[in-house]
């Protein structure tokens, strides 16, 4: 070969660069993609679980707040009129039912003509949430006169 002749291709006897240098990847392998999808799936599963639990807790809190308002309403109605020992029950709607129990707190053998009587008023609201029966109760003591 003469010095004036130019070679366009390198000779075959020259050492080649390592394969990693001349065959660089321009993307992800299938294993890397599968690992990324697995990590994403696990993260989304945890996020959805937390979100679901937060929704359930908010629903339970809302139900308890509504039951508490119903209880306070029942006790206010009881305080507005005369009370007599006994039990009454009803329903606010298709989910919430109620029960009011009035029982004397007087000791056994106390005179019926006593100037005042103590009555325990217990209001209970019951409902079902996620297949479980739930209830909330409030009690108070009502002092009544002999004619009440």
JOMOLIN-V554381 format. One record per pair of residues at least 12 apart in sequence whose C-alpha atoms are under 8 Angstrom apart, sorted by the first residue. I is the first residue (numbers start at 1). J is the second residue. Records with the same first field share a line. If there is no record, write none. Layout:
BEGIN
I=J  J
END
This chain:
BEGIN
60=129
64=136
67=96  125  126  136
68=136
70=125
71=123  124  125  137  138
74=100  123
75=121  123
79=142
82=148
83=102  144  148
84=102  103  148
85=101  102  103  104  119
86=101  102  103
87=99  100  101  102
88=100  101
95=127  128
96=125  126  127  128
97=125  126  127
98=123  124  125  126
99=123  124  125
100=121  122  123  124
101=120  121  122  123
102=119  120  121  122
103=119  120  121
104=117  118  119  120
105=117  118  119  120
106=118  119
112=146
113=146
114=146
115=145  146
116=143  144  145  146
117=143  144  145  146
118=141  142  143  144
119=141  142  143  144
120=139  140  141  142
121=139  140  141  142
122=137  138  139  140
123=137  138  139
124=136  137  138
125=137
END
